[in-house]
């Protein structure tokens, strides 16, 4: 994989390059110290992945990402920054991930796994060994790992994706469609804005007054509406499980 690291701090570039080499020695890395140079190198070098610092003099990382999105073959973008307030902006920019500095090896590895969760030979799905076991999120400036098996559902809400566990709710910088593709063995789409964990589903029930179907859970009292389009597939899955 060809990769471009963009950061105005040489030490930050060097550190990220070093960790990348530890995680995957096959990644070919070049560097850029500013947004204008990064755009030029992306045109010439055509990297598949760009690590973008957000706060840079001149052209910012967000501005670079906007222009990269216009390329015929836009690279994947992972933002790197010391400031967690940019998370939602990064989500809006369709970034693959958002890493807080100093970037940790485990967190970097998780971000890279999103680029190709489908490993060869498995029909487009990651094996159990390769699939993520946690969802990483930022809370109060710290990285928190939420075990996949504790997640009851994901729900898109305007610009956010909310993750509901058996205990509480979090806001995450993930894309629902990507989560569905990556975690299809464990989660099922019940609505255009909702993925629910198969293992947490208790029943599917119709509200006759509203004429709508809802899924109910074993572990929490929430219910999630099932769209007409998804009702058949959800009912089919439940029948196969019973």
C-alpha positions in Angstrom: 0.0 0.0 0.0 1.2 3.5 -0.8 0.7 6.0 2.0 1.3 9.7 2.5 1.7 11.2 6.0 0.9 14.9 6.1 1.9 16.9 9.2 3.7 20.1 9.8 5.7 18.6 12.7 8.6 16.5 11.6 8.6 14.5 14.9 5.0 13.6 14.5 5.6 12.3 10.9 8.6 10.3 12.1 6.7 8.7 15.0 3.7 7.8 12.8 6.0 6.4 10.1 7.8 4.3 12.7 4.6 2.8 14.2 3.3 2.1 10.7 6.4 0.1 9.9 5.8 -2.0 13.1 2.2 -2.6 12.2 2.6 -3.3 8.5 6.1 -3.3 7.0 4.7 -3.6 3.4 3.3 0.0 3.6 5.4 2.4 1.4 5.5 5.8 3.1 6.3 9.3 1.8 5.9 12.5 3.8 4.6 16.0 3.4 4.8 19.0 5.7 1.9 21.1 4.5 -1.5 20.9 2.7 -0.4 22.4 -0.6 2.5 20.0 -1.0 0.3 17.1 0.1 -2.1 17.8 -2.8 0.7 17.9 -5.3 2.2 14.7 -4.0 -1.2 13.0 -4.1 -1.5 13.8 -7.8 1.9 12.5 -8.6 2.3 9.6 -6.2 -1.4 8.5 -6.1 -1.4 7.1 -2.5 -4.2 4.8 -1.4 -4.1 6.2 2.1 -3.4 9.6 3.5 -2.8 10.4 7.2 -3.8 14.1 7.6 -3.1 16.4 10.4 -6.0 18.8 10.8 -4.4 22.0 12.1 -1.6 23.1 9.7 -0.5 26.5 8.5 -2.0 27.5 5.2 -4.2 24.8 3.7 -5.8 22.8 6.6 -6.2 19.0 6.7 -10.0 19.4 6.3 -9.4 21.5 3.1 -7.0 18.9 1.8 -9.6 16.2 2.4 -12.3 18.1 0.6 -10.1 18.4 -2.5 -9.0 14.8 -2.3 -12.6 13.8 -2.4 -12.8 15.3 -5.9 -10.1 13.1 -7.3 -11.0 10.4 -9.8 -9.6 7.8 -7.3 -9.7 9.5 -4.0 -7.5 7.9 -1.3 -8.7 6.8 2.1 -8.2 9.5 4.7 -7.3 9.0 8.4 -7.2 12.2 10.3 -4.5 12.7 13.0 -4.8 15.5 15.5 -4.2 16.5 19.1 -7.7 18.1 19.3 -10.7 15.8 19.8 -13.2 18.6 19.0 -12.7 17.9 15.3 -14.2 14.4 15.4 -17.6 15.3 14.0 -16.0 17.4 11.2 -13.9 14.3 10.3 -17.0 12.2 10.3 -18.7 14.6 7.9 -15.7 14.5 5.6 -16.2 10.7 5.3 -12.8 9.9 6.9 -12.0 6.3 7.5 -11.0 7.1 11.0 -9.8 9.8 13.4 -6.8 9.3 15.6 -5.8 11.4 18.5 -2.1 12.2 19.1 0.0 10.6 20.3 -1.1 7.8 18.0 -1.0 4.4 19.7 0.0 1.2 17.9 -3.2 -0.7 18.8 -5.4 2.2 17.8 -3.5 2.6 14.5 -3.9 -1.1 13.8 -7.7 -0.8 14.3 -7.8 2.1 11.9 -6.0 0.2 9.2 -8.3 -2.7 9.7 -11.2 -0.5 8.4 -9.5 0.0 5.1 -9.8 -3.7 4.1 -11.9 -5.6 6.7 -12.6 -8.1 4.0 -9.6 -10.4 3.7 -8.9 -12.4 0.5 -10.5 -15.8 0.3 -13.5 -15.1 2.5 -15.9 -13.7 -0.1 -15.5 -10.1 1.2 -15.8 -10.8 4.9 -13.2 -10.7 7.6 -12.5 -13.9 9.4 -13.3 -14.2 13.1 -9.6 -13.8 13.9 -9.3 -10.6 11.8 -12.6 -8.9 12.7 -12.4 -6.1 15.2 -13.3 -7.1 18.7 -13.8 -3.6 19.9 -15.1 -0.2 18.7 -12.7 2.6 19.6 -14.1 6.0 20.6 -12.9 9.2 22.2 -14.4 10.3 25.5 -13.1 13.2 27.5 -9.9 13.2 25.6 -9.2 9.5 26.2 -9.6 6.5 23.9 -12.1 4.0 25.1 -12.6 0.5 23.7 -16.1 -0.9 23.7 -16.3 -4.7 23.2 -18.4 -5.7 20.1 -20.3 -8.3 22.1 -21.5 -5.6 24.6 -23.1 -3.5 21.8 -26.9 -3.8 21.4 -27.3 -1.6 18.4 -25.9 1.2 16.3 -28.2 4.0 15.3 -27.6 7.0 12.9 -29.0 10.3 14.2 -28.4 13.2 11.8 -24.6 13.7 11.7 -23.9 11.2 14.5 -23.8 7.4 14.9 -24.8 6.3 18.4 -23.6 3.1 19.9 -25.9 1.5 22.6 -24.4 -1.0 25.0 -26.2 -2.8 27.8 -25.3 0.1 30.1 -25.1 3.3 28.2 -24.9 5.2 24.9 -21.9 6.7 23.1 -21.4 8.8 20.0 -18.8 7.4 17.6 -17.1 8.5 14.4 -18.1 5.5 12.3 -20.2 5.1 9.1 -23.2 2.9 9.4 -22.8 1.3 6.0 -19.2 0.4 6.8 -20.2 -1.1 10.1 -22.9 -3.2 8.4 -20.4 -4.5 5.9 -17.7 -5.3 8.4 -20.0 -6.7 11.2 -22.7 -8.5 9.1 -22.1 -11.8 10.9 -23.1 -10.2 14.2 -25.5 -7.4 13.3 -28.5 -7.1 11.1 -29.9 -4.0 9.4 -33.5 -3.3 10.6 -33.8 0.2 9.3 -31.9 2.6 7.1 -30.6 4.2 10.3 -30.2 1.1 12.6 -28.1 -2.0 12.9 -28.9 -4.3 15.8 -26.9 -7.2 17.4 -28.4 -10.5 16.5 -27.4 -12.0 19.8 -29.4 -9.3 21.8 -32.7 -9.6 19.9 -35.5 -11.0 21.9 -38.5 -10.7 19.6 -40.1 -8.9 16.7 -43.5 -7.4 17.5 -46.0 -5.4 15.6 -47.7 -2.3 17.0 -51.2 -2.7 15.5 -52.1 0.9 16.4 -49.2 2.3 14.3 -49.0 -0.6 11.9 -45.2 -0.8 12.5 -42.9 -3.6 13.5 -40.3 -3.2 16.3 -37.5 -5.4 17.6 -37.2 -5.8 21.4 -34.0 -6.9 23.2 -33.1 -9.3 25.9 -30.8 -7.0 27.8 -32.4 -3.5 27.6 -35.9 -2.0 27.4 -35.3 -0.1 24.2 -37.1 -1.0 21.0 -36.1 -0.2 17.5 -38.5 0.3 14.5 -38.1 -2.1 11.7 -38.7 -0.6 8.3 -41.1 -2.2 5.8 -38.2 -2.9 3.5 -36.3 -4.8 6.2 -39.2 -6.6 7.9 -39.0 -9.7 5.7 -35.3 -10.3 6.2 -35.6 -9.8 9.9 -38.5 -12.2 10.2 -36.6 -14.7 8.0 -33.5 -14.5 10.2 -35.6 -15.0 13.4 -37.4 -18.1 11.9 -34.0 -19.6 11.0 -32.8 -19.0 14.6 -35.8 -20.4 16.3 
